[in-house]
């Protein structure tokens, strides 16, 4: 997100961070694009419960995702990864090409309107039943065992040729 959508997202995060200063800690890897950095740092840089970070090492990023209560993202890849850890995702876009997690109920497309973002975050913070329904019970993008299956199939093919 750039421009007005990014400003809207930052406004929602700022409002949530200020209202729930003792409840929510935001960890935000900030893209290196100067247009993104200028908006994010100017709107969120002074908030004590908002930790703005440079892009993270992948393993640290996954660890951060895994320990998160909820993820706000505009990334399709992150939307896929949250399912692996059972973490609900609010997608900060008007549409997503990663419909599997939305159809499964583990992600929700909320757009960039600050009021809608705030409403959805508060709902998942304070309505335990809705939060539990969005916790992924499986990964709609696969179970991570494709390489094992491919290995077994190829191994079987090799064995058949040797017989």
C-alpha positions, 0 to 999 in steps of 0.5 A: 500500500502507498499514498492514502491507503497507507496513511489510512492504515497508519491512522488505524494503527495509531488509534488502536495503539493509543487506545490500547497502549497497555494491551496491544504491541505492534511489531511492524517491519517497514519496507525500505521504500522511502515513500513508505518509510516517511509515512510510517515513521511520521505517523507511528514512530513516536508511539511506545507500543509500536516497534518499527523494524527494518525488514526482518530475517525470514526466520525471525519474521516467522517466529514473530508471526508464530507468536502473534495474536493477530496479523494485519497484512497487505501481503499475500505471502504473509496471508499464507504463512499465518495459516501455518501458525493458526494466527488470524489475518486481517488483509489490508487490501480491497481484494486478495488473490489468496482466496483459500484462507479467506474462504476457509475463514482464517483471513478476512479482507478488510480494506484500508478504511480506518474505521473498518480496520479498527472494528475488525481488530476490536472484534477479534480482541474482545470476541473470543468466539469470533477469534477462535473461529478465525484461528486456522485449524489447517493450512488451506495452502498445503500441509508442508509435506509435498517434498516427502510425497514427491520423494516417495513417488520418484523413489517408487518409480526408480524401484519399478524400473529396477525390477 
